[in-house]
Amino acid sequence: MKIVIAGAGQVGSHLARLLSGENQDIIVVDADQRNLSTLDGSCNLLTLRGNPISFEVLREARVGSCDLFVAVTPQETTNVVACTMAKSLGAKRTVARIDNYEFMRKANSEFFTRQGVDVMIYPEYLAAREILQALERNWVRNWFEIHNGQLIVVGLKIRDNSEFAGLQLRNLFTLSHNFHVSAIKRRHETIIPRGNDVIQPDDIVYFTTVPEGVDELRRMSGKRQVSIRRILIVGGSRIAVRLVNMAPDRYRFSIIEQNRERCDRLAELCPQATIINADGRDIDVLRQEGIAEADAFVALTDRSESNILTCLTSKEHGVVKTIAEVEEMQFISEAENLNIGTIINKKLLASAKVFQMLLDSDSESSKFMALADADVAEIEVRPGAKITKGPVKDLHLPVGMNIAGLIRPDGKGILVGGDTVIQPGDHVVVFCLAGIIHKVERLFN
């Protein structure tokens, strides 16, 4: 697939690196050579210096023959215009990163579709939605629903009190249960498990389950769902604004923001929240604002280190659920090994939306969740696909891949075992290590 990415900033560079690892034909366009220099020589892709809203530059990038055009520059207007121009030149599908939630509303999004923007990605909205999910399902690290919850992917940190701690997977297979161990994150390594693997304390384990297996999974993991009402946010970012305005009325928010002018703006945008002009990194401020009485703590400043440290502080003060925005990819593994709860990364969330479109031209029939160094994909099986040629145990699947569950055409979710025969029309949930999703995709088409 040929992909043109306009914008080599944080999101664009991350996308380019991920997609180049999937053997895609990629050209990255940016007006600033310094941004492109970070990609030159490090990835299997081409770079082009130029303005992404120049017809001459877009023609030089061969946009007219591309399958996917992704505009992720820092300027929303540039992204929308670039997609419009790319579509007029013949790009099959276009994606624009935006910063305005108003554009996402159905009545307004149809206008952009007519202008040639097929998909709009608002990373702050995706992050807010992820945080809201973490508050609603506060006993898990990750929660990923497929087909209205017929299959559920759950990421759990294993503690010493868990029945899973020290359990060899082959022994788990002999028990009667409604879940499947799909992947294990152990410090800086993601493991696609086999029968000899043993679950260890402090592992983050990704289970695939069906709705009736959720309560059993929670009980065996030693977790409990708590009631959350009072939420303290540090950092009055766009994510914070979107979160407060999306959340149910039962939540009571306080936002600590250091910038006075931003506080005035937050008071207008979030009238239902208490706005506090102070430095949320100051432990005395946190104590004064009642950190010990908070049910959840969300760190959304523009510094990952501060978000990690303040979450650790809030844990020490007894906060049950903590959530940190960690944008530097090199910090994610370290942060996951600390006791800071759920981690939010806008680049991974935006990447998941783009990968979803790569897996299927109809994005409604596929889903994708990007982890730091692994992928979770839901892929529809096409007639005649290699994956349908026999039972799963006889398919010689690629190393680093695990089939966790599937949805039958009748809408019923089932877990996959060695004797399962996958059929055309099934929607299959696949775990795989980063960089091999292109191998997995070939099995389904």
C-alpha positions in Angstrom: 0.0 0.0 0.0 1.3 3.5 -0.9 0.9 6.0 1.9 1.8 9.7 1.9 2.2 11.4 5.3 2.1 15.2 5.5 3.8 16.4 8.7 6.9 14.9 10.3 6.2 16.2 13.8 5.7 13.8 16.8 2.5 12.1 15.5 3.7 12.0 11.8 7.2 10.7 12.7 5.7 8.0 15.0 3.2 6.9 12.3 6.0 6.8 9.7 8.2 4.6 11.8 5.3 2.2 12.7 4.1 1.9 9.1 7.6 1.5 7.6 8.0 -1.5 9.9 5.0 -3.0 8.2 6.6 -3.0 4.7 4.4 -0.1 3.4 5.5 2.2 0.7 5.8 5.6 2.5 6.6 9.1 1.6 6.8 11.8 4.4 6.3 15.5 3.4 7.3 18.4 5.6 8.4 21.9 5.1 11.0 21.7 7.8 14.2 19.7 7.0 15.0 19.4 10.7 11.8 17.3 11.2 12.7 15.1 8.2 16.3 14.6 9.3 15.1 12.5 12.3 13.6 10.0 9.8 16.3 10.0 7.1 18.3 6.8 7.3 16.4 5.4 10.3 13.3 4.1 8.5 12.5 2.3 5.3 10.8 5.3 3.7 11.3 8.4 1.5 11.2 12.0 2.7 10.3 15.1 0.7 10.9 18.7 1.8 8.1 21.0 0.8 4.8 22.6 1.7 2.0 20.0 2.0 -0.5 22.5 0.6 1.5 23.0 -2.6 0.1 21.2 -5.7 3.6 20.9 -7.1 4.9 19.2 -3.9 1.9 16.9 -3.7 2.4 15.9 -7.3 6.1 15.2 -6.7 5.0 13.0 -3.8 2.9 11.1 -6.3 -0.2 11.7 -4.2 -2.5 10.9 -7.2 -1.5 7.2 -7.0 -1.5 6.8 -3.2 -3.9 4.6 -1.3 -3.9 6.7 1.9 -3.0 10.3 2.5 -2.5 11.3 6.1 -2.2 15.0 7.1 -0.9 15.4 10.7 0.9 18.7 10.7 0.4 20.9 13.8 -1.9 23.2 11.8 -5.5 22.0 11.6 -6.3 24.2 8.6 -3.2 22.9 6.7 -4.3 19.3 7.3 -7.9 19.9 6.0 -6.7 21.8 2.9 -4.0 19.2 2.2 -6.5 16.4 2.2 -8.8 18.4 -0.1 -6.0 18.9 -2.5 -4.8 15.3 -2.3 -8.3 14.0 -2.9 -8.6 16.2 -6.0 -5.3 14.8 -7.3 -6.6 11.2 -7.0 -5.7 10.0 -3.4 -8.1 7.1 -2.6 -8.5 7.9 1.1 -7.6 10.9 3.2 -7.2 11.5 6.9 -6.8 14.8 8.6 -5.7 15.5 12.2 -7.9 18.2 13.7 -8.1 20.2 17.0 -11.7 21.2 17.0 -14.4 18.9 18.4 -17.1 20.9 16.5 -15.8 19.3 13.3 -16.5 15.8 14.7 -20.3 16.4 15.0 -22.2 14.5 12.3 -23.9 17.5 10.8 -20.5 19.2 10.4 -18.4 16.2 9.4 -20.5 15.7 6.3 -19.3 19.1 5.0 -15.7 17.9 5.3 -16.5 14.6 3.6 -17.8 16.6 0.6 -14.5 18.6 0.6 -12.5 15.4 0.3 -11.6 14.6 3.9 -12.7 11.0 4.5 -11.6 10.6 8.1 -10.9 13.2 10.9 -8.7 12.2 13.8 -8.9 14.4 17.0 -6.2 12.8 19.3 -7.4 14.8 22.3 -10.9 13.3 21.9 -9.5 9.8 21.6 -7.5 10.4 24.7 -10.5 11.7 26.7 -12.5 8.8 25.6 -9.8 6.4 26.8 -9.6 8.1 30.1 -13.3 7.9 30.6 -13.2 4.2 29.9 -10.4 3.9 32.5 -12.6 5.6 35.1 -15.6 3.5 34.2 -13.6 0.2 34.3 -11.2 1.2 37.0 -9.9 -2.3 37.9 -8.1 -2.7 34.6 -5.2 -1.1 32.8 -6.8 -1.5 29.3 -10.4 -2.3 28.2 -11.1 -2.9 24.5 -14.6 -4.0 23.4 -15.4 -5.6 20.1 -18.9 -5.8 18.5 -20.7 -4.2 21.3 -18.8 -6.1 23.9 -19.3 -9.6 22.5 -15.5 -10.0 23.0 -13.5 -8.0 25.5 -9.7 -7.5 25.7 -8.6 -6.7 29.3 -5.1 -5.6 30.4 -4.3 -6.4 34.1 -1.3 -5.8 36.3 -0.8 -9.0 38.2 -0.1 -8.6 42.0 1.0 -11.2 44.6 -2.6 -11.6 45.7 -3.8 -12.8 42.3 -4.6 -16.4 41.6 -2.7 -16.0 38.3 0.6 -15.2 40.0 3.0 -18.2 39.5 0.6 -20.0 37.2 1.9 -21.9 34.2 -0.3 -21.4 31.2 -0.6 -25.1 30.4 -2.2 -25.6 33.8 -4.6 -22.8 33.1 -5.7 -24.6 29.9 -6.9 -27.5 32.0 -9.3 -25.4 34.0 -12.8 -24.4 33.0 -12.8 -20.7 32.3 -14.1 -18.1 29.9 -10.9 -16.2 29.1 -7.7 -16.6 27.0 -4.2 -15.3 27.9 -3.3 -13.4 24.7 -0.1 -11.5 25.6 2.2 -10.8 28.6 4.1 -7.5 29.1 7.1 -8.2 31.3 9.2 -5.1 32.0 10.4 -4.0 28.5 9.4 -7.1 26.6 6.0 -8.2 25.2 5.6 -12.0 25.1 3.1 -13.9 22.9 2.7 -16.8 25.3 2.9 -20.5 24.9 2.0 -23.3 27.4 5.4 -23.3 29.2 5.2 -19.6 30.1 4.5 -18.7 33.7 2.6 -15.6 34.8 4.7 -13.6 37.2 3.9 -10.8 39.7 4.1 -7.4 38.1 3.4 -8.8 34.7 0.8 -6.9 32.7 -1.4 -9.7 31.2 -3.8 -9.2 28.3 -6.8 -11.5 28.5 -9.5 -12.0 25.9 -12.8 -12.9 27.4 -16.6 -12.9 26.8 -19.1 -10.9 28.8 -19.9 -13.8 31.2 -16.1 -14.3 31.9 -15.5 -10.7 33.2 -16.6 -11.3 36.9 -14.5 -14.5 37.1 -11.5 -12.7 35.6 -11.8 -9.9 38.2 -12.1 -12.3 41.1 -9.1 -14.4 40.0 -7.0 -11.3 39.5 -7.7 -10.1 43.0 -9.1 -6.7 41.6 -12.1 -4.8 42.7 -14.3 -2.2 41.0 -14.5 1.0 43.1 -17.0 3.8 43.0 -15.4 7.0 41.6 -17.0 10.4 42.0 -14.3 13.0 42.9 -11.6 13.4 40.3 -8.5 15.7 40.5 -6.9 16.7 37.2 -3.5 18.4 37.0 -3.0 20.2 33.7 -5.8 22.2 31.9 -5.1 20.8 28.5 -7.5 20.2 25.6 -7.8 16.6 26.8 -9.0 17.8 30.2 -11.6 20.1 28.6 -12.9 17.3 26.4 -12.9 14.8 29.3 -14.9 17.1 31.6 -17.5 17.8 28.9 -17.9 14.2 27.9 -18.2 12.7 31.4 -21.4 11.8 33.1 -22.9 14.2 35.7 -22.0 11.9 38.6 -18.3 12.8 38.3 -17.1 16.0 40.1 -13.9 17.5 38.6 -11.3 19.8 40.0 -8.6 21.1 37.5 -5.3 22.5 38.8 -3.6 24.7 36.2 -0.6 26.9 36.7 -1.3 29.4 33.9 -3.6 32.1 35.1 -5.0 33.0 31.6 -5.6 29.4 30.9 -7.6 29.1 34.2 -9.8 32.0 33.0 -10.5 30.1 29.8 -11.1 26.8 31.6 -13.8 28.5 33.7 -15.6 29.3 30.5 -15.1 25.9 28.8 -15.7 23.8 31.9 -18.3 25.6 34.1 -19.1 22.4 35.9 -15.6 21.9 37.1 -13.7 23.6 40.0 -10.7 25.5 38.5 -7.6 26.0 40.7 -4.8 28.3 39.7 -1.7 26.6 41.3 1.3 24.4 40.5 0.0 20.8 40.5 3.5 19.4 40.9 3.7 20.9 44.4 2.9 18.3 46.9 1.6 20.9 49.4 -0.9 22.2 46.7 -2.1 18.6 46.2 -2.6 18.1 49.9 -4.4 21.5 50.2 -6.8 20.5 47.3 -7.7 17.2 49.0 -5.6 14.6 47.2 -6.2 12.2 50.0 -10.0 12.4 49.4 -9.9 12.1 45.6 -11.2 8.9 44.1 -9.1 9.3 40.9 -6.2 11.4 39.8 -5.5 12.3 36.2 -2.1 14.0 35.2 -2.4 15.8 31.8 0.5 18.3 31.8 2.7 18.7 28.8 5.6 16.9 30.6 5.5 13.2 30.9 8.0 13.1 33.8 5.7 15.4 35.9 2.7 13.3 35.1 4.4 10.1 36.2 5.7 11.6 39.4 2.5 13.2 40.4 0.6 9.9 39.9 3.2 8.2 42.1 2.6 10.9 44.7 -1.2 10.5 44.5 -0.8 6.7 44.9 1.2 7.3 48.1 -1.8 9.4 49.4 -4.2 6.5 48.8 -5.8 7.4 45.5 -7.3 4.2 44.0 -7.2 5.1 40.3 -4.4 7.1 38.6 -4.0 8.0 34.9 -1.0 9.6 33.3 -0.5 11.1 29.9 2.9 9.8 28.7 3.8 11.1 25.2 7.5 10.2 25.1 7.6 6.6 23.8 10.8 5.8 25.6 9.1 6.4 28.9 6.1 4.1 28.4 7.8 0.8 29.4 9.3 2.4 32.5 6.0 4.0 33.4 4.1 0.7 33.0 6.5 -0.9 35.5 5.6 1.7 38.1 2.5 1.8 40.2 0.8 4.6 38.2 -2.2 2.9 36.7 -3.4 3.6 33.2 -1.1 5.3 30.6 -2.5 7.5 27.8 -0.5 8.3 24.6 -2.0 10.3 21.9 0.4 9.0 19.2 -0.6 5.4 19.9 -4.3 6.3 19.8 -3.9 8.2 16.5 -1.8 5.3 15.1 -4.5 2.8 16.0 -7.1 4.8 13.9 -4.8 4.8 10.9 -3.9 1.1 11.2 -7.6 0.4 11.4 -8.0 1.8 7.9 -5.0 -0.2 6.6 -6.6 -3.5 7.8 -9.8 -2.9 6.0 -11.0 -0.3 3.5 -14.3 -0.3 5.5 -13.1 1.0 8.8 -16.3 -0.1 10.5 -15.5 -3.8 10.0 -12.1 -3.6 11.7 -10.7 -2.3 14.9 -7.1 -1.8 16.1 -5.4 -1.1 19.5 -1.8 -0.1 19.4 0.3 -0.9 22.5 3.9 0.3 23.0 5.4 -2.7 21.2 2.5 -4.9 20.2 -0.7 -4.7 18.3 -4.3 -6.0 18.8 -6.4 -6.1 15.7 -9.9 -7.3 14.8 -9.9 -8.4 11.2 -12.7 -9.7 9.0 -12.0 -13.0 7.3 -12.4 -12.9 3.5 -13.7 -15.9 1.4 -10.8 -18.2 0.4 -8.4 -16.7 3.0 -5.5 -18.9 4.2 -6.7 -18.7 7.7 -9.8 -20.8 6.8 -7.8 -23.8 5.5 -7.9 -25.9 8.7 -8.0 -26.0 12.5 -5.9 -23.2 14.1 -3.4 -25.8 15.5 -2.5 -26.9 11.9 -2.1 -23.4 10.3 1.6 -22.8 11.2 0.9 -19.3 12.3 3.8 -16.8 12.2 5.9 -16.6 15.4 4.8 -13.6 17.5 1.1 -14.0 16.7 -1.8 -15.2 18.8 -5.5 -15.7 17.8 -7.5 -14.9 20.9 -11.2 -15.0 19.9 -13.7 -14.4 17.1 -17.2 -13.1 16.4 -19.3 -15.3 14.2 -21.6 -13.7 11.5 -24.5 -14.3 13.9 -22.9 -11.9 16.4 -21.8 -14.4 19.0 -18.4 -14.1 20.5 -16.3 -17.2 21.1 -12.8 -17.9 22.4 -10.4 -19.7 20.0 -8.7 -23.0 20.7 -6.5 -25.3 18.7 -9.4 -27.2 17.2 -11.3 -24.0 16.1 -11.9 -23.7 12.4 -12.1 -20.1 11.3 -14.7 -19.3 8.7 -15.3 -16.6 6.1 -17.2 -13.7 7.6 -15.7 -14.3 11.1 -14.2 -11.2 12.8 -11.0 -12.5 14.4 -9.1 -10.9 17.3 -5.3 -11.1 16.8 -2.4 -10.2 19.1 0.9 -9.8 17.4 4.3 -8.2 18.1 4.8 -4.8 16.5 6.1 -5.0 12.9 4.4 -8.2 11.7 0.8 -7.0 11.2 1.4 -7.1 7.4 2.1 -10.9 7.7 -1.0 -11.4 9.7 -3.2 -9.4 7.3 -2.2 -11.7 4.4 -3.7 -14.7 6.2 -7.1 -13.0 6.2 -7.4 -11.7 2.6 
